[in-house]
Structure formats: structure tokens, C-alpha cells
Amino acid sequence: MTGYTNDAPEVLDATTCWALIAGTRVSRLAVSVRGEPDIYPVSVRAHDGTLTFRTIPGTKLATLVTNDRVALEWDGVDGDSAWSVVVHGTARRLDTAEQVSAAESAAEPLVPLVDVPTEEWVRIDPHAVSGRRFHRAAAPASDTDRSPGTRP
């Protein structure tokens, strides 16, 4: 058997979710664009219970101005388990020099994975955070590990 066990997923508490988020750099931002769902990869920084990312002017930023309710999703695999965290919140563009300066100096620098001039800052104020951990099944023994005459 490969993949995941039949055990129920472990529900993660908020502290664990935030710890997992803090250890990642890329999230998926889910928004509604002209009534249709869309997802964008973003480099996100979690700090003091808020999330910030930088972006370029375009559809993503314009959408957040008219529809500020968003979700962000992270996932990862660590050892014998996989996890997924979702944050629902309200997005707002940081408009003033003071807001941008505060975001830039709040924690370690936010460096996008793609080298593009990301001039606009967005802050997500979370309303809900939830997470699940899925336990992976042990890998099956290889054919060379089996005794002669046994079936896989």
C-alpha cells in the first residue's frame, strides 16, 4: 500500500497552523475574478497574526480592491505526514508610505521567488485559520526484500 493511511486527518490547532505557515514562502491566493474562482501563487510573509505579500498592478490587485474576501492555502510534506493550512481573511492594499514602511520593517525581508518589480503591498487580516495533517502509509517492501515464492 502506498499513499495515505485510512486514519482520519488530524485537525491542527491555530498555533500549529501558524507555525507551519511561518516555515513556508509560497502560498496560493484564491479570489473571485468576475464571478469566477481564480488562484495565484504569491510569496507570503506571516508576522504577528497577519499576512503580507507584494504584487504588481494587474488583475490580482484590481480584484482585491473590489472583492476583498480571500483565502490563502499552503501545503507541505514532512516525514511521514502531509499537511494543509487555509486562512480566510480580508485583503487590503497598503496605500500610504507609513503602511508600506511598517510592512517592510516588520520582519525579515519578503523576497519574491520570481524576480519581477513587485511594487504593491497587500495585507491580509485573517478571520479564520484551519489545518489538517494526513498520515502517510509506510512504503511497501521492494521485490528484492520479499522471500522467494511470496506474492506482492
C-alpha positions, 0 to 999 in steps of 0.5 A: 500500500502506498499513499495515505493511511485510512486514519482520519486527518488530524485537525491542527490547532491555530498555533500549529497552523501558524507555525507551519505557515511561518516555515513556508514562502509560497502560498496560493491566493484564491479570489473571485475574478468576475464571478469566477474562482481564480488562484495565484501563487504569491510569496507570503510573509506571516508576522504577528497574526497577519499576512503580507505579500507584494504584487504588481498592478494587474488583475490580482490587485484590481480584484482585491480592491473590489472583492476583498474576501480571500483565502490563502492555502499552503501545503507541505510534506514532512516525514511521514505526514502531509499537511494543509493550512487555509486562512480566510481573511480580508485583503487590503492594499497598503496605500500610504508610505507609513503602511508600506514602511511598517510592512517592510520593517516588520520582519525579515525581508519578503523576497519574491521567488520570481524576480519581477518589480513587485511594487504593491503591498497587500495585507491580509487580516485573517478571520479564520485559520484551519489545518489538517495533517494526513498520515502517510502509509509506510512504503511497501517492501521492494521485490528484492526484500520479499522471500522467494515464492511470496506474492506482492 
